[in-house]
């Protein structure tokens, strides 16, 4: 088997395990805070949950460009291993936190040492043939999403049997196993860049943001994460409203709604990646943004939870074309010696969108309406589609970036 194929398949399997492990506990974070730290006030619980959940994204967003710069100088595999081994330790220690401040500190540290996803994405992008980039990124994204779907299912089963704290320990062990597999099976023929291609963070920033396409793609990344996370804090409440007298089944239906979108994403991502390779990733990206914007509107108008399930499934099909298209376009707009730096910056914008989505979505739901969150997200996605059209189609739709 070709080396790039083996690397891709191993990373797909490993990231499935990583994301499954990492998502086993996060959906139940408020319950962990409430039960294990004795916080009874629901407002205090949600406040701490929001802070602790976002802490990881805050530090990850700050250091991602630094790790990307080091990856381009010393290799992408070493950055995957650095992240995997350190995260396995910090996540396991989280299960032994004695106070909320210790829990917050460990989440901040986890963000600092993290970065396994962008490092893996960069390794795949640097080794896969250019005419297979869309397919490879779609396949990788589908396994990441599949792990994210399965995590809460296993976490919910384990929580009742072994408690929340032991789930963190198990998560750390799974991260360690996945990293060991990568250590002994993934091969990277890394060639250090020539002296003229080396740069510091300030020079990286100037080169990246002097490009026409890359800042536009970073903005697209923010909006993708915003769309994915804006509805998360209020989804159970919205489902409870739709269920009415059957409100006791909120948790079950919330899982079904989330799973519907995730399954559709898994199915669509590789196929839309292939279409991107064939017809152009910018075309798939524009179509997916428009479709997502349109599908968000009726979600705020549904009368039954089944209608919401169907619409979230359709949304998952559309969202499946977004991140793989962005990653493929980033690769095609970036010279090989800067791949990790560009993906590092993009990861910072992933973190920004992941923080802004829940914050703004929750605020708007509380002061305007839950339905307004769907309409707001739709409007932002339409604006984003306009930006993509202006950037990639107004002038022949070419991708020049910073070189090839």
N, C-alpha and C positions, 0 to 999 in steps of 0.2 A: 504494500500500500504506500502511496506517495506520502511523504512526510507531512505536507500541509493538510492532507485529509486526516491523517492520524491525529495530528494536533487538534484539528477542528472537532473531531468526534470525542476525543478525550476531554477537551475543554467544555463541550456541550454537556457531557455526563457529569463532570465535576461541578460545573456551575449550577446544574440542576440540584445537586446535593447541597451546595452552598446556599442557594436561595431558599430551598425547602427548609434548611436548618435555621437560617436567619429570620424567616417569616413565621416560625412556629410559635414565637412568644410575643412578637410586636402587636398583633391584633388584640392580645389579652393584657397589654401593659396596664390599662386602668385597673383591672381586677387584681393584678399582681401588686400594684401600689396600695390598693384598698385592703387586701387581705393580709399581705406580709409586712406592711409598714403601719397598719392601724390607722389609716387616714379615712375618716368617716364622712366628712363634708364632701358631697359630690362635686361642688365647684372647685374645691382644692384638689380633688383627685384628677379632674379633667385638666386643670391648670398644670399640675405636675406632669401629667402624661404628655401634654403638648410640648412642654419644655424638654423633657427627657427624650421624647421621640425626635424632636427637631435638632437636639444637640449634636447628634451624629452627622446630620447633613451640614450643620454649620461648620464644623472643623474639617469635614471632608471637602467642602467647597473651597476652603482656604488653602489647603495643602495639595490638592490634586494637580495644579500646574507644576509644583515642585517635584512630585513623584514622576510626572510625565517627562520633565526635563532630564531627570536621572535615568529614566528608562531608555531614552534616546541615546544616552551616553554609555550606559552599561548593559543594556539588554532588557527586553520586556519580561522574559521568564523570571529573572531574578526579582522583579517587582511583584509578580504574581506570588512567588514564594514568600517574599517579605511580608506581603499583606496577609496571606493565608495563615502563616505560622503565628504572627503576632495577634491576629484577630481570634484565632482559636484560644489563645491565652486570655485575652481581655474579655471575651464573651463568657468563657467558663467562670472567670472570677466574678462576673456580674451576678451569678447565682449565690455568691457569698457576701454581697453588699449588706452592710449593717445599717445603713441609713440612706435616705433619698439623696443626700449630697454625694455619698459614695457612688450610688447608682448613676447620678448625673456625671460625675467625674469619669467613670468607666465608659459611659457612652461618648463623652468628648474624646477620650483616648482612642476608642474604637474608630471614630471618624478620622483621627490623625493617622492611624496605622493602616486604615482600609485602602481600597483601591483595586481590589481583585477584578472587578468587572471591567473598568476602563483598560487595565493592563492586559486582560485577556482579549478584549476587543481589538486593541492595538496589535497584539501578536498575530491574531487571525488576519487583520487587515494588511499586515506587512508581509505575510507569507502566502496568502491565497492569490491565485492568478486574477488579474484585474477584471477579466470577463466573468468571474464567478463571485465577485465581492458581494453583490446584492443577495445572492442565494445563501452564501456563507453567513452573512450578518443576520439574515432572516432566520436561519436555522438556529444560530446561537441565541437570538432573542426569544425564539419559541421555547427553548429549553429553560432559559431564565424565567420566563413567564410561567411555564409548567411547574417549576419548583416553587414559585411564589403562590401558586394555587394550592399545591399539595401541603405546604407548610402549615397553614391554619387548621387543616383537617387533622393532621397528625398531632399538632399542638393541643387541639381541643380534646382529643382522646387521651393524650398523655397527662394533661393537666389534672384530670380527675383521678388519675392513678398514682402519680409520683409527685405532684405539686409543681408550682411554677419554677422554683429554684433549681430543681434537678433538670428541667428542660434547658436551662442555660448551660449546664454542664454537658448534657447530651449534644447540644448545638456546638459547643466547643470541640467535642470529640469528632463530630461529623466534619467540621471544618478541617481538623487535623488530618483525617483520613483522605478527604478530597485533595488536600495540598500534597500529601505524600504520593498520591497517584500521579499528580501533575509532575512532581519532582522526578519520578523515575520513568515516565512515559513520554512527556512532551519534549521535543528537541527543537532548539533554536540555533540556527547558524547566524549568530549576530556578528556583524562587522562594525566595529566602532567607527563613528563618523570622522571624516577628515577634519583637520584643525580648522579649516575655513568654514566648516558647517557647524562648529560648536558655538554656542551662544549662552548668555546668561538670561535670567528671567525677564529683565527689562527689554533686552533685544528680542526675546521671544514675543513679548507682548506687542512690540512695535511691528514685527513682521506679520504676526497673525492678524492684527486688527487693521493693517494696511490693505489686507485682502478684501475684495468685494463680497465674495461668497461666504467666507467663514463666519463673520459676525451675523449674517442673516441666518445661517444654520444654527448658531448658538441661540438666537432668539427663538427659532423654531423648537429647539430642545426645551427651552423654558416653558413654552406654551404646551408642549406635549405632556410634560410632567404636571403642569398646572391642571390640564384637563383630566389627567389620571387621578389626581389627588384632591381636586376641589370639592368633589362630592363625598369623599370618604368620611368626614366627621358627621355628616348629616344623613347619610344613607339609611342607617337603622331607624332614625326618626321618621323619615319620609315613608319608609316601608310600613312602619307602625300606623301612620295615617291612612295608607292605602288598605291595610288589613282591617282596620276598625275593630270590630268585636273579636277578631282572631289575633289580637296583638300579642298573645303569648307565644306565637310562632315566629316572632321577628327574627331571632337568631338564625333559625333554619332558612327563612326566605332571604335574609341578608347573604348567607352563604351561597344560596342558589344564584342570586343576582350577580355576585362577584364571580362565581365559577363560570357563569354563562359568558361573561365578557372575557375571562381568561382563556377558556377553551377555544373561543372564536379567534382570539389572538394567536394561540398556538397553531391553529389550523392555517390561518391566513398569512402569517409572517414569512415562512419560506416561499410560498407561492407568489406573494407580492414581490419578494426579493428577486425571484426569477424574472418576473415581468420587468422589474427595474433594470436588470442586466440586459434584457432584450430591447426595451423601448426607451429606457432612460429613467434613472431613479428620481429625477426632478419631476417627471410626469406623474409617477406613482405618488410622490409626496404631495403634489398639488391636489390630485384626485382624492387622496386619503384625508387631507385637511378639509376639503369641501364636504365630503361625505360625512365626516365626523361632526362638522359644524351643523349640518342639516339634521343629523340624527339626534343631537343634543336637544333640539327644540321640542319635539313631541314628548321627550322624557319628563318635561315639566308640565305636561298636559294629560298624562295617563290617568285612568280611573281605576285600574286594577293592577295588582302586582305582576300578573302574568304579562301584561302589556309592557311593563318595565323590563321584565326578563328578556323578552323578545328584542326590545330596543337596545338593551345593553349587549346582547349577543351581536347585533348588527354593528354596534359601536366597536366591539372587539375586533370584528373583521376589518373595520376601517383603521383602527389604531395599529393593527398589525403591519400596516404599510409605512408607519411614521418613523420609528426609531431605526429599523434596518435601512430605510432610504437615506436618513440623515447620516448614519455611519458610513454608508457607501459613498455618499457625496463628499463627506469629510475626507475619506481616503483618496478619492479622485482629485480633490482640490489641494492635496498636501504632498510635498516631496517626502520620500521614504525616510529620510533622516530626521523628520519632524513629526512623524505619526503620533508617537506617544505624547508629545507636548500638546498637540492639537486635541487629542482625546482627553488629556488631562484638563485642559481648559473647558472642554465640552462637559466633563463631569462636574465642574464647578457650576455650570449653568443647569445641569440636572438637579444639583442640590438646591439651587435657588428656586427652581420651579416646584420642587418637592416641599419646600418650606412655605412658599407663597400660596400654593393651592389650598391646603387645609386652613391656613390663617384667614385668607380672604373669603373662602367659601363659608367657613363657620361664621365669620363676621356678617356677611351678607345675609345668610340664612336667619341670623338672630335679629337683624335690624330691618330687613326688607321682607324676604320670604324664601322658603326652600326652593320654590319654583324659579325664583330669580337667579339662583346659582346656575341652573341649567342654561338659562337664557344668556347670562353673562359669559359663561364659558363658550357658548356658541358664537357670540359676537367676537370674542378674542380670537377664536380659531378662524373666523372669516377674515379678520384683519391680518392674521398670520398668512392665510392663503394669498391675500393680496400682496403681501411682502414677498412671498415665494415667487409669485408670477412676475412681479417687477424685477426681482433679482435674476431669475433664471430664464425668463421667456421674453422679456421686453427687448433684449439685445441678443437675439439668435439662440438664447437658452444654452450657451456654452458654459463650461466650467473651466476657468483658467487657474484660479487659486494662486498659489505661490510657486508653482512649478510642477514638474512631473517626476 
